[in-house]
Amino acid sequence: MKYAIANKEVAESIWEDDLLDEIGDPDSREAVYMKSAYFDTDSRVLFKNDVAFRVRMEGNKIVASLKWNGSSSEGLHKREEVNVPVDDPACFSEPSAEIFKESDQGKALLKLIGDECLHSILEMNYIRRRLRIDYGKSIMELAIDTGEILTEKGELPICELEIELFTGEQEDVIALGDILKEKYGLIPLDTSKYARGLKLIRKSDQEQ
């Protein structure tokens, strides 16, 4: 589940809510700096085929992700993905699709790209505060992201809450989301950070 948060002050109130102390593991509370770069070809072949290629730094770790078959409804997001740890920081500027070649979707990616070159089309910088939660019959993670989406066409703020199910029932995720939504005026978010960045790029291109 993903929700838009009105501002950083509301985000802070959620993070300090007593409910999270009651259902969360205090030892799992942490704040991590996230830096992401999303890549595509000049012809936008990945976008046209509903594929996202992301390289993200999570603290000291770098992870390359390939995502596809995305869908969302009332803030509930589903998407298939492959994640591969990466040792080379150069992936942020010169990524290789060969990273995913061991997976079937990675092989399909190589065919899609062909002889075209990948380059960064947008970046994100944000702080993720996260907490492991035991709620109902489920184990999940609650995360609050604050930062910005950066493109050559402009910037967008990031201020959102995400609840990710690890094990258990999807209904527990929805129930916890409903409690926080009602208390803090959260708005279900059906568009990902990546999709919002792409929308900004397309809008700017159309206005030129």
Backbone as CSV, one residue per row, in Angstrom:
resi,resn,N_x,N_y,N_z,CA_x,CA_y,CA_z,C_x,C_y,C_z
1,MET,0.839,-1.183,0.000,0.000,0.000,0.000,0.882,1.245,0.000
2,LYS,0.488,2.209,-0.820,1.209,3.474,-0.856,0.225,4.623,-0.669
3,TYR,0.655,5.619,0.108,-0.180,6.784,0.370,0.645,8.057,0.248
4,ALA,0.018,9.100,-0.287,0.632,10.420,-0.301,0.414,11.073,1.060
5,ILE,1.473,11.696,1.586,1.415,12.421,2.854,1.426,13.912,2.538
6,ALA,0.619,14.684,3.260,0.445,16.104,2.939,1.753,16.884,2.991
7,ASN,2.573,16.651,4.006,3.819,17.403,4.152,4.743,16.684,5.138
8,LYS,5.938,17.235,5.315,6.935,16.594,6.180,6.515,16.601,7.647
9,GLU,5.717,17.615,8.042,5.265,17.668,9.429,4.338,16.496,9.738
10,VAL,3.445,16.185,8.804,2.549,15.035,8.987,3.360,13.743,8.978
11,ALA,4.348,13.678,8.094,5.210,12.493,8.034,5.891,12.256,9.382
12,GLU,6.355,13.330,10.005,7.010,13.221,11.309,6.029,12.732,12.374
13,SER,4.785,13.220,12.313,3.771,12.803,13.286,3.467,11.314,13.164
14,ILE,3.409,10.824,11.935,3.166,9.391,11.729,4.311,8.579,12.320
15,TRP,5.532,9.003,12.048,6.712,8.263,12.513,6.773,8.200,14.037
16,GLU,6.242,9.224,14.708,6.276,9.282,16.170,4.976,8.794,16.801
17,ASP,4.049,8.278,16.019,2.752,7.822,16.532,2.942,6.667,17.529
18,ASP,2.201,6.714,18.636,2.303,5.670,19.656,1.909,4.301,19.116
19,LEU,1.030,4.271,18.118,0.612,2.994,17.542,1.802,2.222,16.992
20,LEU,2.728,2.930,16.360,3.901,2.258,15.798,4.796,1.693,16.897
21,ASP,4.815,2.362,18.055,5.573,1.823,19.185,4.947,0.525,19.685
22,GLU,3.614,0.445,19.612,2.900,-0.724,20.121,3.060,-1.939,19.211
23,ILE,3.062,-1.723,17.895,3.061,-2.859,16.962,4.397,-3.053,16.251
24,GLY,5.331,-2.146,16.469,6.607,-2.205,15.764,7.729,-2.796,16.603
25,ASP,8.748,-3.281,15.926,9.970,-3.762,16.572,10.910,-2.569,16.724
26,PRO,11.127,-2.085,17.947,11.944,-0.873,18.133,13.365,-1.013,17.604
27,ASP,13.894,-2.229,17.627,15.260,-2.443,17.144,15.367,-2.341,15.626
28,SER,14.216,-2.380,14.933,14.238,-2.316,13.466,14.107,-0.891,12.943
29,ARG,13.838,0.061,13.844,13.705,1.459,13.407,15.031,1.947,12.828
30,GLU,14.966,2.506,11.623,16.181,3.058,11.023,15.822,4.083,9.957
31,ALA,16.781,4.938,9.656,16.666,5.905,8.566,17.804,5.633,7.592
32,VAL,17.465,5.457,6.319,18.449,5.093,5.301,18.378,6.084,4.146
33,TYR,19.537,6.570,3.709,19.582,7.439,2.531,19.464,6.585,1.274
34,MET,18.538,6.955,0.399,18.307,6.245,-0.853,18.624,7.157,-2.041
35,LYS,19.374,6.629,-2.982,19.637,7.326,-4.235,19.335,6.360,-5.370
36,SER,18.427,6.760,-6.267,18.021,5.876,-7.358,18.218,6.550,-8.707
37,ALA,18.547,5.740,-9.698,18.600,6.199,-11.091,17.812,5.206,-11.934
38,TYR,16.963,5.736,-12.819,16.165,4.904,-13.725,16.669,5.098,-15.146
39,PHE,16.728,4.004,-15.886,17.344,4.026,-17.207,16.384,3.558,-18.295
40,ASP,16.594,4.113,-19.497,15.850,3.695,-20.684,16.690,4.061,-21.903
41,THR,16.208,3.680,-23.068,16.884,4.031,-24.318,16.295,5.323,-24.869
42,ASP,16.908,5.874,-25.901,16.377,7.084,-26.528,14.976,6.859,-27.088
43,SER,14.689,5.639,-27.518,13.372,5.337,-28.083,12.351,4.967,-27.012
44,ARG,12.766,4.986,-25.740,11.900,4.647,-24.600,11.315,3.241,-24.732
45,VAL,12.132,2.295,-25.178,11.638,0.940,-25.420,11.203,0.259,-24.117
46,LEU,11.846,0.560,-23.006,11.448,-0.063,-21.747,10.102,0.473,-21.275
47,PHE,9.937,1.781,-21.340,8.666,2.388,-20.954,7.520,1.839,-21.798
48,LYS,7.744,1.718,-23.091,6.693,1.232,-23.991,6.294,-0.210,-23.692
49,ASN,7.185,-0.954,-23.056,6.911,-2.356,-22.741,6.667,-2.589,-21.248
50,ASP,6.369,-1.498,-20.518,6.053,-1.577,-19.090,7.173,-2.248,-18.296
51,VAL,8.398,-1.840,-18.585,9.570,-2.368,-17.888,10.331,-1.200,-17.258
52,ALA,10.783,-1.386,-16.031,11.595,-0.368,-15.358,12.940,-0.971,-14.964
53,PHE,14.006,-0.241,-15.254,15.380,-0.648,-14.913,15.912,0.391,-13.935
54,ARG,16.112,-0.039,-12.700,16.541,0.882,-11.649,17.834,0.416,-10.995
55,VAL,18.706,1.377,-10.687,19.868,1.115,-9.839,19.710,1.997,-8.607
56,ARG,19.751,1.379,-7.427,19.508,2.141,-6.204,20.570,1.868,-5.148
57,MET,21.035,2.949,-4.534,21.925,2.844,-3.385,21.077,2.899,-2.128
58,GLU,21.198,1.877,-1.296,20.482,1.813,-0.031,21.515,1.828,1.091
59,GLY,21.813,3.004,1.610,22.909,3.103,2.565,24.218,2.824,1.850
60,ASN,24.892,1.736,2.214,26.152,1.365,1.562,25.977,0.281,0.506
61,LYS,24.761,-0.181,0.306,24.494,-1.248,-0.652,23.967,-0.681,-1.969
62,ILE,24.346,-1.322,-3.075,23.829,-0.951,-4.391,23.089,-2.153,-4.964
63,VAL,21.853,-1.929,-5.395,21.017,-3.004,-5.926,20.437,-2.579,-7.268
64,ALA,20.570,-3.440,-8.272,19.937,-3.214,-9.572,18.627,-3.988,-9.592
65,SER,17.559,-3.346,-10.075,16.240,-3.974,-10.101,15.630,-3.876,-11.486
66,LEU,14.995,-4.959,-11.890,14.239,-5.012,-13.132,12.798,-5.293,-12.747
67,LYS,11.870,-4.410,-13.161,10.467,-4.532,-12.758,9.579,-4.556,-13.994
68,TRP,8.484,-5.334,-13.904,7.560,-5.424,-15.042,6.184,-5.865,-14.557
69,ASN,5.194,-5.796,-15.466,3.813,-6.204,-15.169,3.258,-5.481,-13.947
70,GLY,3.400,-4.168,-13.918,2.921,-3.406,-12.774,1.434,-3.120,-12.835
71,SER,0.795,-3.101,-11.651,-0.610,-2.717,-11.542,-0.828,-2.104,-10.168
72,SER,-1.860,-1.262,-10.052,-2.175,-0.661,-8.761,-3.647,-0.295,-8.718
73,SER,-4.222,-0.358,-7.512,-5.619,0.003,-7.316,-5.806,0.454,-5.879
74,GLU,-6.299,1.692,-5.705,-6.561,2.259,-4.385,-5.338,2.165,-3.469
75,GLY,-4.177,2.397,-4.057,-2.945,2.425,-3.279,-2.245,1.095,-3.134
76,LEU,-2.898,-0.011,-3.556,-2.286,-1.334,-3.458,-1.519,-1.620,-4.739
77,HIS,-0.203,-1.817,-4.615,0.666,-1.993,-5.779,1.145,-3.434,-5.870
78,LYS,1.174,-3.941,-7.106,1.713,-5.273,-7.376,2.624,-5.184,-8.590
79,ARG,3.765,-5.830,-8.513,4.692,-5.826,-9.638,5.696,-6.959,-9.477
80,GLU,6.045,-7.582,-10.590,7.082,-8.603,-10.560,8.441,-7.919,-10.683
81,GLU,9.445,-8.512,-10.040,10.764,-7.888,-10.119,11.886,-8.880,-9.845
82,VAL,13.058,-8.513,-10.345,14.300,-9.239,-10.092,15.281,-8.241,-9.501
83,ASN,15.932,-8.607,-8.392,16.900,-7.732,-7.736,18.270,-8.399,-7.702
84,VAL,19.305,-7.645,-8.083,20.663,-8.183,-8.134,21.624,-7.223,-7.418
85,PRO,22.345,-7.682,-6.398,23.349,-6.827,-5.751,24.454,-6.453,-6.746
86,VAL,24.932,-5.209,-6.648,25.959,-4.705,-7.561,27.110,-4.127,-6.742
87,ASP,28.339,-4.379,-7.180,29.512,-3.876,-6.459,30.070,-2.577,-7.040
88,ASP,29.733,-2.281,-8.295,30.368,-1.176,-9.014,29.494,0.077,-9.016
89,PRO,29.902,1.168,-8.346,29.132,2.417,-8.352,28.959,3.004,-9.747
90,ALA,29.784,2.591,-10.712,29.669,3.096,-12.082,28.334,2.737,-12.706
91,CYS,27.622,1.791,-12.105,26.301,1.403,-12.627,25.330,2.575,-12.627
92,PHE,25.599,3.584,-11.777,24.719,4.749,-11.753,24.824,5.579,-13.028
93,SER,25.932,5.476,-13.738,26.105,6.251,-14.966,26.185,5.376,-16.206
94,GLU,26.706,4.153,-16.057,26.860,3.263,-17.210,26.383,1.853,-16.848
95,PRO,25.079,1.670,-16.725,24.564,0.349,-16.344,24.630,-0.633,-17.506
96,SER,24.678,-1.895,-17.168,24.669,-2.940,-18.194,23.482,-3.859,-17.972
97,ALA,22.725,-4.100,-19.028,21.595,-5.022,-18.936,22.059,-6.448,-18.694
98,GLU,23.351,-6.695,-18.881,23.905,-8.030,-18.635,23.759,-8.435,-17.163
99,ILE,23.512,-7.458,-16.296,23.332,-7.737,-14.873,22.254,-8.796,-14.659
100,PHE,21.219,-8.757,-15.511,20.057,-9.622,-15.312,20.032,-10.834,-16.243
101,LYS,21.130,-11.117,-16.915,21.122,-12.109,-17.992,20.792,-13.527,-17.523
102,GLU,20.928,-13.803,-16.223,20.651,-15.149,-15.718,19.156,-15.431,-15.595
103,SER,18.321,-14.391,-15.625,16.872,-14.579,-15.496,16.208,-14.539,-16.866
104,ASP,15.035,-15.154,-16.977,14.292,-15.138,-18.239,13.921,-13.715,-18.628
105,GLN,13.500,-12.914,-17.646,13.128,-11.542,-17.949,14.354,-10.733,-18.353
106,GLY,15.514,-11.068,-17.792,16.750,-10.398,-18.188,17.109,-10.688,-19.628
107,LYS,16.909,-11.917,-20.056,17.159,-12.277,-21.464,16.211,-11.507,-22.375
108,ALA,14.943,-11.373,-21.935,13.975,-10.609,-22.724,14.373,-9.136,-22.786
109,LEU,14.943,-8.622,-21.686,15.403,-7.235,-21.649,16.491,-6.995,-22.684
110,LEU,17.450,-7.902,-22.773,18.538,-7.758,-23.738,18.004,-7.714,-25.164
111,LYS,16.980,-8.515,-25.455,16.383,-8.501,-26.791,15.664,-7.182,-27.061
112,LEU,14.981,-6.669,-26.035,14.268,-5.399,-26.191,15.231,-4.261,-26.519
113,ILE,16.328,-4.199,-25.783,17.279,-3.098,-25.942,18.046,-3.201,-27.255
114,GLY,18.402,-4.417,-27.637,19.153,-4.605,-28.878,20.468,-3.849,-28.853
115,ASP,20.690,-3.029,-29.883,21.937,-2.264,-29.989,21.848,-0.880,-29.348
116,GLU,20.701,-0.531,-28.776,20.532,0.797,-28.190,21.304,0.910,-26.871
117,CYS,21.615,2.144,-26.513,22.330,2.418,-25.268,21.350,2.851,-24.180
118,LEU,21.643,2.471,-22.957,20.847,2.904,-21.819,21.422,4.192,-21.237
119,HIS,20.548,5.085,-20.808,21.009,6.283,-20.108,19.971,6.681,-19.067
120,SER,20.408,7.433,-18.084,19.530,7.841,-16.992,18.490,8.841,-17.489
121,ILE,17.218,8.583,-17.162,16.158,9.517,-17.548,15.614,10.279,-16.338
122,LEU,15.817,9.741,-15.133,15.444,10.471,-13.926,16.162,9.867,-12.726
123,GLU,16.294,10.681,-11.680,16.938,10.234,-10.450,16.070,10.611,-9.255
124,MET,16.314,9.952,-8.147,15.598,10.242,-6.904,16.578,10.251,-5.747
125,ASN,16.389,11.202,-4.858,17.152,11.263,-3.614,16.156,11.409,-2.466
126,TYR,16.204,10.515,-1.503,15.264,10.624,-0.390,15.763,9.852,0.830
127,ILE,15.193,10.208,1.965,15.444,9.496,3.210,14.278,8.544,3.443
128,ARG,14.591,7.289,3.686,13.553,6.305,4.020,13.681,5.940,5.497
129,ARG,12.627,6.237,6.240,12.544,5.779,7.629,11.652,4.540,7.636
130,ARG,12.122,3.458,8.228,11.360,2.220,8.145,11.361,1.471,9.468
131,LEU,10.331,0.625,9.591,10.086,-0.083,10.836,9.400,-1.406,10.524
132,ARG,9.882,-2.475,11.110,9.262,-3.791,10.965,8.081,-3.875,11.926
133,ILE,6.933,-4.363,11.414,5.690,-4.344,12.182,5.071,-5.732,12.249
134,ASP,4.530,-6.059,13.420,3.751,-7.287,13.627,2.312,-6.850,13.882
135,TYR,1.436,-7.079,12.897,0.063,-6.576,13.000,-0.901,-7.646,12.517
136,GLY,-1.926,-7.926,13.332,-2.863,-8.986,12.965,-2.131,-10.309,12.899
137,LYS,-2.235,-10.964,11.746,-1.538,-12.234,11.524,-0.324,-12.055,10.618
138,SER,0.140,-10.828,10.485,1.123,-10.530,9.441,2.369,-9.816,9.958
139,ILE,3.445,-10.008,9.221,4.684,-9.261,9.407,4.841,-8.358,8.191
140,MET,5.099,-7.083,8.423,5.197,-6.122,7.323,6.218,-5.051,7.665
141,GLU,6.503,-4.221,6.678,7.389,-3.075,6.902,6.641,-1.800,6.566
142,LEU,6.719,-0.839,7.459,6.183,0.495,7.199,7.349,1.419,6.905
143,ALA,7.249,2.161,5.811,8.323,3.074,5.413,7.747,4.443,5.079
144,ILE,8.471,5.475,5.474,8.113,6.855,5.144,9.265,7.461,4.355
145,ASP,8.970,7.922,3.144,9.988,8.496,2.256,9.780,9.998,2.112
146,THR,10.845,10.774,2.286,10.804,12.216,2.038,12.039,12.619,1.241
147,GLY,11.822,13.365,0.156,12.940,13.766,-0.698,12.440,14.372,-1.982
148,GLU,13.125,14.069,-3.111,12.723,14.665,-4.379,13.032,13.739,-5.558
149,ILE,12.216,13.908,-6.613,12.421,13.271,-7.915,13.074,14.309,-8.809
150,LEU,14.170,13.957,-9.468,14.937,14.908,-10.271,14.960,14.484,-11.732
151,THR,14.560,15.395,-12.629,14.647,15.160,-14.067,15.207,16.404,-14.734
152,GLU,15.570,16.288,-15.998,16.041,17.455,-16.745,14.910,18.452,-16.964
153,LYS,13.675,18.007,-16.788,12.508,18.856,-17.027,11.971,19.504,-15.758
154,GLY,12.565,19.184,-14.605,12.083,19.755,-13.354,12.169,18.765,-12.207
155,GLU,11.617,19.170,-11.062,11.675,18.349,-9.855,10.278,18.167,-9.271
156,LEU,10.114,17.085,-8.505,8.874,16.814,-7.787,9.224,16.372,-6.371
157,PRO,8.406,16.762,-5.382,8.684,16.323,-4.010,8.259,14.874,-3.797
158,ILE,8.927,14.216,-2.871,8.536,12.883,-2.412,8.135,13.003,-0.950
159,CYS,6.916,12.613,-0.629,6.451,12.573,0.752,5.349,11.522,0.801
160,GLU,5.718,10.302,1.114,4.752,9.209,1.024,5.031,8.116,2.043
161,LEU,4.010,7.319,2.280,4.077,6.187,3.198,3.815,4.908,2.423
162,GLU,4.571,3.873,2.737,4.379,2.578,2.087,4.350,1.482,3.142
163,ILE,3.415,0.548,2.985,3.348,-0.630,3.844,3.533,-1.846,2.952
164,GLU,4.589,-2.607,3.208,4.910,-3.777,2.389,4.733,-5.055,3.200
165,LEU,3.957,-5.980,2.673,3.704,-7.253,3.340,4.881,-8.203,3.151
166,PHE,5.396,-8.735,4.246,6.442,-9.759,4.190,5.819,-11.151,4.236
167,THR,5.057,-11.413,5.289,4.331,-12.677,5.407,2.979,-12.409,6.060
168,GLY,1.965,-13.203,5.672,0.661,-13.038,6.285,-0.429,-12.694,5.304
169,GLU,-1.354,-11.826,5.751,-2.570,-11.543,5.001,-2.573,-10.124,4.441
170,GLN,-2.955,-10.005,3.179,-3.067,-8.693,2.548,-4.073,-7.815,3.280
171,GLU,-5.100,-8.440,3.863,-6.133,-7.692,4.572,-5.558,-6.926,5.764
172,ASP,-4.512,-7.465,6.389,-3.886,-6.764,7.514,-3.196,-5.486,7.047
173,VAL,-2.586,-5.531,5.884,-1.950,-4.343,5.310,-3.002,-3.271,5.054
174,ILE,-4.111,-3.680,4.454,-5.188,-2.735,4.148,-5.771,-2.149,5.429
175,ALA,-5.956,-2.995,6.461,-6.537,-2.533,7.721,-5.652,-1.495,8.401
176,LEU,-4.345,-1.753,8.464,-3.428,-0.781,9.066,-3.392,0.494,8.238
177,GLY,-3.387,0.340,6.922,-3.407,1.509,6.052,-4.640,2.367,6.276
178,ASP,-5.786,1.720,6.466,-7.034,2.460,6.693,-6.974,3.267,7.984
179,ILE,-6.379,2.692,9.034,-6.257,3.407,10.309,-5.428,4.678,10.130
180,LEU,-4.281,4.550,9.495,-3.401,5.706,9.298,-3.992,6.703,8.307
181,LYS,-4.689,6.190,7.311,-5.318,7.074,6.316,-6.346,7.984,6.978
182,GLU,-7.188,7.404,7.830,-8.229,8.188,8.481,-7.641,9.190,9.473
183,LYS,-6.608,8.781,10.189,-6.039,9.645,11.225,-5.253,10.808,10.642
184,TYR,-4.574,10.572,9.514,-3.657,11.590,8.993,-4.047,12.142,7.622
185,GLY,-5.238,11.799,7.147,-5.689,12.345,5.865,-4.844,11.902,4.694
186,LEU,-4.359,10.671,4.741,-3.524,10.153,3.658,-4.363,9.879,2.418
187,ILE,-3.732,9.987,1.261,-4.409,9.759,-0.013,-3.790,8.542,-0.690
188,PRO,-4.602,7.502,-0.993,-4.054,6.332,-1.699,-3.324,6.758,-2.963
189,LEU,-2.149,6.203,-3.179,-1.276,6.622,-4.270,-1.129,5.476,-5.261
190,ASP,-1.725,5.642,-6.447,-1.667,4.588,-7.461,-0.494,4.756,-8.417
191,THR,0.157,5.912,-8.398,1.297,6.140,-9.289,2.600,6.044,-8.501
192,SER,3.551,5.304,-9.027,4.851,5.151,-8.378,5.675,6.429,-8.535
193,LYS,6.768,6.520,-7.809,7.682,7.652,-7.980,8.163,7.723,-9.428
194,TYR,8.489,6.571,-9.975,8.968,6.501,-11.363,7.918,7.021,-12.330
195,ALA,6.667,6.597,-12.146,5.591,7.033,-13.040,5.365,8.536,-12.933
196,ARG,5.492,9.093,-11.740,5.316,10.536,-11.577,6.440,11.297,-12.269
197,GLY,7.652,10.760,-12.186,8.765,11.386,-12.890,8.580,11.357,-14.392
198,LEU,8.120,10.214,-14.917,7.867,10.105,-16.356,6.780,11.070,-16.798
199,LYS,5.754,11.229,-15.969,4.662,12.148,-16.306,5.176,13.580,-16.418
200,LEU,6.077,13.961,-15.517,6.662,15.302,-15.575,7.455,15.490,-16.861
201,ILE,8.225,14.478,-17.250,9.014,14.558,-18.483,8.108,14.696,-19.699
202,ARG,7.060,13.875,-19.772,6.153,13.908,-20.926,5.401,15.229,-20.997
203,LYS,4.979,15.745,-19.843,4.257,17.014,-19.818,5.135,18.141,-20.336
204,SER,6.388,18.152,-19.918,7.321,19.181,-20.371,7.566,19.075,-21.872
205,ASP,7.701,17.837,-22.374,7.927,17.638,-23.809,6.738,18.131,-24.625
206,GLN,5.523,17.912,-24.107,4.316,18.319,-24.826,4.158,19.831,-24.861
207,GLU,4.684,20.505,-23.836,4.548,21.958,-23.755,5.559,22.684,-24.623
208,GLN,6.602,21.973,-25.066,7.647,22.625,-25.869,7.247,22.711,-27.336
